[in-house]
Amino acid sequence: MANVIIIAKLLPVSPETDLNKIKSNAQTELEKEGAKNIAFEEKPVAFGLKALFVKFNFPEEKGTDVVESLLSKIKDVSSVSIEDYRRAFG
């Protein structure tokens, strides 16, 4: 089966939220579902709030619904959106 590269945007519930805990939980949950090469990037949004972007390689047959559902269940995550979805070659 093919793999895809997904970039998901996670918004925390407040600017005081510990993004390291979200990163740790996201990495653990994604790895359970078969994600590989997981990388994180923080970007400022507004008023001290930072969005967490998660980029990873994922089995195509599982789809984005699994990813959104999985990441939205993480404590202190208010919303999840898929920002980019591309088939990986090679």
PDB file as gemmi writes it, atoms N, CA and C in Angstrom:
CRYST1    1.000    1.000    1.000  90.00  90.00  90.00 P 1                      
ATOM      1  N   MET A   1       0.829  -1.189   0.000  1.00  0.00           N  
ATOM      2  CA  MET A   1       0.000   0.000   0.000  1.00  0.00           C  
ATOM      3  C   MET A   1       0.878   1.259   0.000  1.00  0.00           C  
ATOM      4  N   ALA A   2       0.313   2.325  -0.491  1.00  0.00           N  
ATOM      5  CA  ALA A   2       1.034   3.595  -0.560  1.00  0.00           C  
ATOM      6  C   ALA A   2       1.004   4.311   0.783  1.00  0.00           C  
ATOM      7  N   ASN A   3       1.949   5.209   0.933  1.00  0.00           N  
ATOM      8  CA  ASN A   3       1.988   6.073   2.111  1.00  0.00           C  
ATOM      9  C   ASN A   3       1.696   7.502   1.694  1.00  0.00           C  
ATOM     10  N   VAL A   4       1.219   8.284   2.626  1.00  0.00           N  
ATOM     11  CA  VAL A   4       0.966   9.693   2.389  1.00  0.00           C  
ATOM     12  C   VAL A   4       1.720  10.510   3.431  1.00  0.00           C  
ATOM     13  N   ILE A   5       1.966  11.743   3.077  1.00  0.00           N  
ATOM     14  CA  ILE A   5       2.540  12.687   4.036  1.00  0.00           C  
ATOM     15  C   ILE A   5       1.426  13.640   4.423  1.00  0.00           C  
ATOM     16  N   ILE A   6       1.200  13.735   5.712  1.00  0.00           N  
ATOM     17  CA  ILE A   6       0.114  14.566   6.244  1.00  0.00           C  
ATOM     18  C   ILE A   6       0.709  15.642   7.130  1.00  0.00           C  
ATOM     19  N   ILE A   7       0.169  16.847   7.002  1.00  0.00           N  
ATOM     20  CA  ILE A   7       0.475  17.921   7.947  1.00  0.00           C  
ATOM     21  C   ILE A   7      -0.842  18.285   8.617  1.00  0.00           C  
ATOM     22  N   ALA A   8      -0.885  18.116   9.934  1.00  0.00           N  
ATOM     23  CA  ALA A   8      -2.083  18.428  10.709  1.00  0.00           C  
ATOM     24  C   ALA A   8      -1.788  19.619  11.613  1.00  0.00           C  
ATOM     25  N   LYS A   9      -2.782  20.488  11.755  1.00  0.00           N  
ATOM     26  CA  LYS A   9      -2.654  21.669  12.613  1.00  0.00           C  
ATOM     27  C   LYS A   9      -3.477  21.432  13.870  1.00  0.00           C  
ATOM     28  N   LEU A  10      -2.832  21.524  15.027  1.00  0.00           N  
ATOM     29  CA  LEU A  10      -3.498  21.361  16.307  1.00  0.00           C  
ATOM     30  C   LEU A  10      -3.497  22.697  17.034  1.00  0.00           C  
ATOM     31  N   LEU A  11      -4.661  23.108  17.502  1.00  0.00           N  
ATOM     32  CA  LEU A  11      -4.750  24.322  18.306  1.00  0.00           C  
ATOM     33  C   LEU A  11      -5.024  23.927  19.749  1.00  0.00           C  
ATOM     34  N   PRO A  12      -4.215  24.439  20.680  1.00  0.00           N  
ATOM     35  CA  PRO A  12      -4.443  24.139  22.089  1.00  0.00           C  
ATOM     36  C   PRO A  12      -5.614  24.959  22.635  1.00  0.00           C  
ATOM     37  N   VAL A  13      -6.106  24.578  23.812  1.00  0.00           N  
ATOM     38  CA  VAL A  13      -7.251  25.274  24.401  1.00  0.00           C  
ATOM     39  C   VAL A  13      -6.897  26.666  24.912  1.00  0.00           C  
ATOM     40  N   SER A  14      -5.614  26.901  25.265  1.00  0.00           N  
ATOM     41  CA  SER A  14      -5.222  28.224  25.745  1.00  0.00           C  
ATOM     42  C   SER A  14      -3.728  28.453  25.507  1.00  0.00           C  
ATOM     43  N   PRO A  15      -3.285  29.704  25.616  1.00  0.00           N  
ATOM     44  CA  PRO A  15      -1.851  29.994  25.444  1.00  0.00           C  
ATOM     45  C   PRO A  15      -0.983  29.355  26.536  1.00  0.00           C  
ATOM     46  N   GLU A  16      -1.572  29.030  27.677  1.00  0.00           N  
ATOM     47  CA  GLU A  16      -0.822  28.442  28.787  1.00  0.00           C  
ATOM     48  C   GLU A  16      -0.663  26.927  28.668  1.00  0.00           C  
ATOM     49  N   THR A  17      -1.287  26.325  27.681  1.00  0.00           N  
ATOM     50  CA  THR A  17      -1.221  24.878  27.497  1.00  0.00           C  
ATOM     51  C   THR A  17       0.215  24.435  27.218  1.00  0.00           C  
ATOM     52  N   ASP A  18       0.619  23.345  27.858  1.00  0.00           N  
ATOM     53  CA  ASP A  18       1.961  22.794  27.662  1.00  0.00           C  
ATOM     54  C   ASP A  18       2.004  22.040  26.333  1.00  0.00           C  
ATOM     55  N   LEU A  19       2.627  22.633  25.331  1.00  0.00           N  
ATOM     56  CA  LEU A  19       2.700  22.015  24.004  1.00  0.00           C  
ATOM     57  C   LEU A  19       3.570  20.761  23.994  1.00  0.00           C  
ATOM     58  N   ASN A  20       4.502  20.663  24.933  1.00  0.00           N  
ATOM     59  CA  ASN A  20       5.341  19.467  24.994  1.00  0.00           C  
ATOM     60  C   ASN A  20       4.522  18.230  25.362  1.00  0.00           C  
ATOM     61  N   LYS A  21       3.522  18.396  26.218  1.00  0.00           N  
ATOM     62  CA  LYS A  21       2.641  17.274  26.570  1.00  0.00           C  
ATOM     63  C   LYS A  21       1.806  16.860  25.359  1.00  0.00           C  
ATOM     64  N   ILE A  22       1.325  17.847  24.618  1.00  0.00           N  
ATOM     65  CA  ILE A  22       0.553  17.542  23.417  1.00  0.00           C  
ATOM     66  C   ILE A  22       1.435  16.815  22.404  1.00  0.00           C  
ATOM     67  N   LYS A  23       2.666  17.289  22.226  1.00  0.00           N  
ATOM     68  CA  LYS A  23       3.599  16.630  21.303  1.00  0.00           C  
ATOM     69  C   LYS A  23       3.825  15.175  21.697  1.00  0.00           C  
ATOM     70  N   SER A  24       4.074  14.952  22.963  1.00  0.00           N  
ATOM     71  CA  SER A  24       4.343  13.608  23.451  1.00  0.00           C  
ATOM     72  C   SER A  24       3.148  12.684  23.227  1.00  0.00           C  
ATOM     73  N   ASN A  25       1.949  13.170  23.576  1.00  0.00           N  
ATOM     74  CA  ASN A  25       0.734  12.368  23.387  1.00  0.00           C  
ATOM     75  C   ASN A  25       0.453  12.117  21.911  1.00  0.00           C  
ATOM     76  N   ALA A  26       0.640  13.136  21.089  1.00  0.00           N  
ATOM     77  CA  ALA A  26       0.397  12.993  19.656  1.00  0.00           C  
ATOM     78  C   ALA A  26       1.357  11.970  19.054  1.00  0.00           C  
ATOM     79  N   GLN A  27       2.617  12.044  19.427  1.00  0.00           N  
ATOM     80  CA  GLN A  27       3.603  11.105  18.891  1.00  0.00           C  
ATOM     81  C   GLN A  27       3.248   9.675  19.285  1.00  0.00           C  
ATOM     82  N   THR A  28       2.891   9.464  20.538  1.00  0.00           N  
ATOM     83  CA  THR A  28       2.535   8.130  21.017  1.00  0.00           C  
ATOM     84  C   THR A  28       1.333   7.576  20.264  1.00  0.00           C  
ATOM     85  N   GLU A  29       0.283   8.377  20.137  1.00  0.00           N  
ATOM     86  CA  GLU A  29      -0.945   7.919  19.487  1.00  0.00           C  
ATOM     87  C   GLU A  29      -0.742   7.679  17.990  1.00  0.00           C  
ATOM     88  N   LEU A  30      -0.006   8.560  17.336  1.00  0.00           N  
ATOM     89  CA  LEU A  30       0.233   8.388  15.905  1.00  0.00           C  
ATOM     90  C   LEU A  30       1.082   7.149  15.613  1.00  0.00           C  
ATOM     91  N   GLU A  31       2.084   6.917  16.445  1.00  0.00           N  
ATOM     92  CA  GLU A  31       2.931   5.735  16.252  1.00  0.00           C  
ATOM     93  C   GLU A  31       2.130   4.443  16.408  1.00  0.00           C  
ATOM     94  N   LYS A  32       1.145   4.436  17.313  1.00  0.00           N  
ATOM     95  CA  LYS A  32       0.276   3.266  17.491  1.00  0.00           C  
ATOM     96  C   LYS A  32      -0.489   2.938  16.212  1.00  0.00           C  
ATOM     97  N   GLU A  33      -0.792   3.962  15.419  1.00  0.00           N  
ATOM     98  CA  GLU A  33      -1.547   3.786  14.178  1.00  0.00           C  
ATOM     99  C   GLU A  33      -0.648   3.589  12.952  1.00  0.00           C  
ATOM    100  N   GLY A  34       0.665   3.571  13.164  1.00  0.00           N  
ATOM    101  CA  GLY A  34       1.570   3.295  12.059  1.00  0.00           C  
ATOM    102  C   GLY A  34       2.259   4.509  11.458  1.00  0.00           C  
ATOM    103  N   ALA A  35       2.147   5.664  12.090  1.00  0.00           N  
ATOM    104  CA  ALA A  35       2.817   6.865  11.577  1.00  0.00           C  
ATOM    105  C   ALA A  35       4.320   6.766  11.776  1.00  0.00           C  
ATOM    106  N   LYS A  36       5.065   7.352  10.836  1.00  0.00           N  
ATOM    107  CA  LYS A  36       6.524   7.363  10.913  1.00  0.00           C  
ATOM    108  C   LYS A  36       7.031   8.757  10.589  1.00  0.00           C  
ATOM    109  N   ASN A  37       8.291   8.997  10.925  1.00  0.00           N  
ATOM    110  CA  ASN A  37       8.957  10.281  10.621  1.00  0.00           C  
ATOM    111  C   ASN A  37       8.144  11.467  11.127  1.00  0.00           C  
ATOM    112  N   ILE A  38       7.753  11.432  12.372  1.00  0.00           N  
ATOM    113  CA  ILE A  38       6.909  12.475  12.959  1.00  0.00           C  
ATOM    114  C   ILE A  38       7.769  13.678  13.332  1.00  0.00           C  
ATOM    115  N   ALA A  39       7.346  14.870  12.878  1.00  0.00           N  
ATOM    116  CA  ALA A  39       8.053  16.112  13.194  1.00  0.00           C  
ATOM    117  C   ALA A  39       7.037  17.164  13.626  1.00  0.00           C  
ATOM    118  N   PHE A  40       7.453  18.039  14.525  1.00  0.00           N  
ATOM    119  CA  PHE A  40       6.577  19.080  15.060  1.00  0.00           C  
ATOM    120  C   PHE A  40       7.152  20.462  14.779  1.00  0.00           C  
ATOM    121  N   GLU A  41       6.251  21.411  14.594  1.00  0.00           N  
ATOM    122  CA  GLU A  41       6.645  22.813  14.426  1.00  0.00           C  
ATOM    123  C   GLU A  41       5.599  23.690  15.102  1.00  0.00           C  
ATOM    124  N   GLU A  42       6.069  24.641  15.885  1.00  0.00           N  
ATOM    125  CA  GLU A  42       5.173  25.592  16.544  1.00  0.00           C  
ATOM    126  C   GLU A  42       5.153  26.892  15.757  1.00  0.00           C  
ATOM    127  N   LYS A  43       3.945  27.441  15.557  1.00  0.00           N  
ATOM    128  CA  LYS A  43       3.819  28.722  14.872  1.00  0.00           C  
ATOM    129  C   LYS A  43       2.857  29.607  15.660  1.00  0.00           C  
ATOM    130  N   PRO A  44       3.227  30.875  15.865  1.00  0.00           N  
ATOM    131  CA  PRO A  44       2.340  31.784  16.592  1.00  0.00           C  
ATOM    132  C   PRO A  44       1.055  32.059  15.806  1.00  0.00           C  
ATOM    133  N   VAL A  45      -0.059  32.153  16.538  1.00  0.00           N  
ATOM    134  CA  VAL A  45      -1.350  32.435  15.923  1.00  0.00           C  
ATOM    135  C   VAL A  45      -1.767  33.855  16.280  1.00  0.00           C  
ATOM    136  N   ALA A  46      -2.047  34.099  17.564  1.00  0.00           N  
ATOM    137  CA  ALA A  46      -2.431  35.429  18.034  1.00  0.00           C  
ATOM    138  C   ALA A  46      -2.507  35.433  19.551  1.00  0.00           C  
ATOM    139  N   PHE A  47      -2.221  36.574  20.146  1.00  0.00           N  
ATOM    140  CA  PHE A  47      -2.376  36.780  21.588  1.00  0.00           C  
ATOM    141  C   PHE A  47      -1.665  35.720  22.419  1.00  0.00           C  
ATOM    142  N   GLY A  48      -0.481  35.309  21.979  1.00  0.00           N  
ATOM    143  CA  GLY A  48       0.308  34.332  22.711  1.00  0.00           C  
ATOM    144  C   GLY A  48      -0.031  32.879  22.402  1.00  0.00           C  
ATOM    145  N   LEU A  49      -1.082  32.642  21.638  1.00  0.00           N  
ATOM    146  CA  LEU A  49      -1.474  31.276  21.281  1.00  0.00           C  
ATOM    147  C   LEU A  49      -0.590  30.769  20.153  1.00  0.00           C  
ATOM    148  N   LYS A  50      -0.118  29.539  20.281  1.00  0.00           N  
ATOM    149  CA  LYS A  50       0.710  28.922  19.243  1.00  0.00           C  
ATOM    150  C   LYS A  50       0.006  27.687  18.709  1.00  0.00           C  
ATOM    151  N   ALA A  51       0.043  27.524  17.403  1.00  0.00           N  
ATOM    152  CA  ALA A  51      -0.483  26.318  16.766  1.00  0.00           C  
ATOM    153  C   ALA A  51       0.657  25.313  16.673  1.00  0.00           C  
ATOM    154  N   LEU A  52       0.304  24.052  16.776  1.00  0.00           N  
ATOM    155  CA  LEU A  52       1.280  22.982  16.657  1.00  0.00           C  
ATOM    156  C   LEU A  52       1.016  22.245  15.349  1.00  0.00           C  
ATOM    157  N   PHE A  53       1.997  22.250  14.456  1.00  0.00           N  
ATOM    158  CA  PHE A  53       1.889  21.548  13.184  1.00  0.00           C  
ATOM    159  C   PHE A  53       2.633  20.222  13.295  1.00  0.00           C  
ATOM    160  N   VAL A  54       1.959  19.145  12.927  1.00  0.00           N  
ATOM    161  CA  VAL A  54       2.529  17.807  13.005  1.00  0.00           C  
ATOM    162  C   VAL A  54       2.638  17.265  11.585  1.00  0.00           C  
ATOM    163  N   LYS A  55       3.853  16.914  11.179  1.00  0.00           N  
ATOM    164  CA  LYS A  55       4.085  16.367   9.843  1.00  0.00           C  
ATOM    165  C   LYS A  55       4.547  14.928  10.011  1.00  0.00           C  
ATOM    166  N   PHE A  56       3.924  14.010   9.254  1.00  0.00           N  
ATOM    167  CA  PHE A  56       4.268  12.601   9.409  1.00  0.00           C  
ATOM    168  C   PHE A  56       3.889  11.796   8.178  1.00  0.00           C  
ATOM    169  N   ASN A  57       4.485  10.619   8.087  1.00  0.00           N  
ATOM    170  CA  ASN A  57       4.232   9.655   7.028  1.00  0.00           C  
ATOM    171  C   ASN A  57       3.193   8.678   7.572  1.00  0.00           C  
ATOM    172  N   PHE A  58       2.141   8.391   6.787  1.00  0.00           N  
ATOM    173  CA  PHE A  58       1.014   7.606   7.294  1.00  0.00           C  
ATOM    174  C   PHE A  58       0.497   6.663   6.209  1.00  0.00           C  
ATOM    175  N   PRO A  59       0.039   5.465   6.583  1.00  0.00           N  
ATOM    176  CA  PRO A  59      -0.529   4.546   5.593  1.00  0.00           C  
ATOM    177  C   PRO A  59      -1.782   5.134   4.938  1.00  0.00           C  
ATOM    178  N   GLU A  60      -1.792   5.172   3.609  1.00  0.00           N  
ATOM    179  CA  GLU A  60      -2.891   5.818   2.878  1.00  0.00           C  
ATOM    180  C   GLU A  60      -4.245   5.175   3.152  1.00  0.00           C  
ATOM    181  N   GLU A  61      -4.281   3.868   3.306  1.00  0.00           N  
ATOM    182  CA  GLU A  61      -5.563   3.180   3.465  1.00  0.00           C  
ATOM    183  C   GLU A  61      -6.306   3.561   4.747  1.00  0.00           C  
ATOM    184  N   LYS A  62      -5.613   4.126   5.722  1.00  0.00           N  
ATOM    185  CA  LYS A  62      -6.279   4.506   6.981  1.00  0.00           C  
ATOM    186  C   LYS A  62      -7.058   5.809   6.852  1.00  0.00           C  
ATOM    187  N   GLY A  63      -6.656   6.698   5.984  1.00  0.00           N  
ATOM    188  CA  GLY A  63      -7.391   7.937   5.734  1.00  0.00           C  
ATOM    189  C   GLY A  63      -7.206   9.011   6.795  1.00  0.00           C  
ATOM    190  N   THR A  64      -7.730  10.183   6.489  1.00  0.00           N  
ATOM    191  CA  THR A  64      -7.569  11.334   7.382  1.00  0.00           C  
ATOM    192  C   THR A  64      -8.546  11.324   8.550  1.00  0.00           C  
ATOM    193  N   ASP A  65      -9.652  10.605   8.414  1.00  0.00           N  
ATOM    194  CA  ASP A  65     -10.615  10.545   9.518  1.00  0.00           C  
ATOM    195  C   ASP A  65      -9.980   9.954  10.771  1.00  0.00           C  
ATOM    196  N   VAL A  66      -9.156   8.942  10.581  1.00  0.00           N  
ATOM    197  CA  VAL A  66      -8.470   8.311  11.711  1.00  0.00           C  
ATOM    198  C   VAL A  66      -7.555   9.326  12.396  1.00  0.00           C  
ATOM    199  N   VAL A  67      -6.835  10.084  11.597  1.00  0.00           N  
ATOM    200  CA  VAL A  67      -5.895  11.072  12.127  1.00  0.00           C  
ATOM    201  C   VAL A  67      -6.641  12.150  12.908  1.00  0.00           C  
ATOM    202  N   GLU A  68      -7.670  12.727  12.317  1.00  0.00           N  
ATOM    203  CA  GLU A  68      -8.425  13.794  12.988  1.00  0.00           C  
ATOM    204  C   GLU A  68      -9.054  13.302  14.284  1.00  0.00           C  
ATOM    205  N   SER A  69      -9.645  12.131  14.249  1.00  0.00           N  
ATOM    206  CA  SER A  69     -10.276  11.565  15.438  1.00  0.00           C  
ATOM    207  C   SER A  69      -9.250  11.315  16.534  1.00  0.00           C  
ATOM    208  N   LEU A  70      -8.138  10.739  16.159  1.00  0.00           N  
ATOM    209  CA  LEU A  70      -7.075  10.403  17.092  1.00  0.00           C  
ATOM    210  C   LEU A  70      -6.507  11.652  17.771  1.00  0.00           C  
ATOM    211  N   LEU A  71      -6.179  12.657  16.973  1.00  0.00           N  
ATOM    212  CA  LEU A  71      -5.557  13.864  17.516  1.00  0.00           C  
ATOM    213  C   LEU A  71      -6.541  14.737  18.291  1.00  0.00           C  
ATOM    214  N   SER A  72      -7.811  14.729  17.925  1.00  0.00           N  
ATOM    215  CA  SER A  72      -8.788  15.555  18.633  1.00  0.00           C  
ATOM    216  C   SER A  72      -9.104  15.024  20.025  1.00  0.00           C  
ATOM    217  N   LYS A  73      -8.767  13.771  20.295  1.00  0.00           N  
ATOM    218  CA  LYS A  73      -9.004  13.181  21.622  1.00  0.00           C  
ATOM    219  C   LYS A  73      -7.909  13.515  22.626  1.00  0.00           C  
ATOM    220  N   ILE A  74      -6.831  14.127  22.166  1.00  0.00           N  
ATOM    221  CA  ILE A  74      -5.723  14.470  23.064  1.00  0.00           C  
ATOM    222  C   ILE A  74      -6.156  15.599  23.989  1.00  0.00           C  
ATOM    223  N   LYS A  75      -5.824  15.440  25.258  1.00  0.00           N  
ATOM    224  CA  LYS A  75      -6.173  16.437  26.265  1.00  0.00           C  
ATOM    225  C   LYS A  75      -5.574  17.800  25.897  1.00  0.00           C  
ATOM    226  N   ASP A  76      -6.362  18.844  26.071  1.00  0.00           N  
ATOM    227  CA  ASP A  76      -5.985  20.245  25.834  1.00  0.00           C  
ATOM    228  C   ASP A  76      -5.867  20.632  24.364  1.00  0.00           C  
ATOM    229  N   VAL A  77      -6.346  19.805  23.455  1.00  0.00           N  
ATOM    230  CA  VAL A  77      -6.404  20.160  22.037  1.00  0.00           C  
ATOM    231  C   VAL A  77      -7.829  20.617  21.732  1.00  0.00           C  
ATOM    232  N   SER A  78      -7.981  21.856  21.250  1.00  0.00           N  
ATOM    233  CA  SER A  78      -9.330  22.371  20.981  1.00  0.00           C  
ATOM    234  C   SER A  78      -9.796  22.066  19.561  1.00  0.00           C  
ATOM    235  N   SER A  79      -8.865  22.030  18.590  1.00  0.00           N  
ATOM    236  CA  SER A  79      -9.272  21.706  17.222  1.00  0.00           C  
ATOM    237  C   SER A  79      -8.111  21.099  16.440  1.00  0.00           C  
ATOM    238  N   VAL A  80      -8.499  20.302  15.448  1.00  0.00           N  
ATOM    239  CA  VAL A  80      -7.531  19.650  14.568  1.00  0.00           C  
ATOM    240  C   VAL A  80      -7.990  19.854  13.132  1.00  0.00           C  
ATOM    241  N   SER A  81      -7.062  20.223  12.256  1.00  0.00           N  
ATOM    242  CA  SER A  81      -7.397  20.320  10.835  1.00  0.00           C  
ATOM    243  C   SER A  81      -6.235  19.767  10.013  1.00  0.00           C  
ATOM    244  N   ILE A  82      -6.588  19.146   8.904  1.00  0.00           N  
ATOM    245  CA  ILE A  82      -5.572  18.629   7.995  1.00  0.00           C  
ATOM    246  C   ILE A  82      -5.188  19.771   7.055  1.00  0.00           C  
ATOM    247  N   GLU A  83      -3.929  20.176   7.106  1.00  0.00           N  
ATOM    248  CA  GLU A  83      -3.448  21.299   6.305  1.00  0.00           C  
ATOM    249  C   GLU A  83      -2.889  20.856   4.956  1.00  0.00           C  
ATOM    250  N   ASP A  84      -2.337  19.643   4.899  1.00  0.00           N  
ATOM    251  CA  ASP A  84      -1.750  19.151   3.657  1.00  0.00           C  
ATOM    252  C   ASP A  84      -1.806  17.635   3.647  1.00  0.00           C  
ATOM    253  N   TYR A  85      -2.035  17.075   2.448  1.00  0.00           N  
ATOM    254  CA  TYR A  85      -2.150  15.624   2.276  1.00  0.00           C  
ATOM    255  C   TYR A  85      -1.565  15.295   0.912  1.00  0.00           C  
ATOM    256  N   ARG A  86      -0.467  14.534   0.878  1.00  0.00           N  
ATOM    257  CA  ARG A  86       0.194  14.208  -0.400  1.00  0.00           C  
ATOM    258  C   ARG A  86       0.651  12.767  -0.398  1.00  0.00           C  
ATOM    259  N   ARG A  87       0.528  12.145  -1.547  1.00  0.00           N  
ATOM    260  CA  ARG A  87       1.010  10.774  -1.695  1.00  0.00           C  
ATOM    261  C   ARG A  87       2.532  10.815  -1.738  1.00  0.00           C  
ATOM    262  N   ALA A  88       3.150   9.908  -0.979  1.00  0.00           N  
ATOM    263  CA  ALA A  88       4.617   9.816  -0.920  1.00  0.00           C  
ATOM    264  C   ALA A  88       5.091   8.785  -1.928  1.00  0.00           C  
ATOM    265  N   PHE A  89       6.112   9.122  -2.666  1.00  0.00           N  
ATOM    266  CA  PHE A  89       6.696   8.211  -3.648  1.00  0.00           C  
ATOM    267  C   PHE A  89       8.086   7.803  -3.189  1.00  0.00           C  
ATOM    268  N   GLY A  90       8.479   6.619  -3.610  1.00  0.00           N  
ATOM    269  CA  GLY A  90       9.843   6.214  -3.345  1.00  0.00           C  
ATOM    270  C   GLY A  90      10.022   5.121  -2.421  1.00  0.00           C  
TER     271      GLY A  90                                                      
END                                                                             
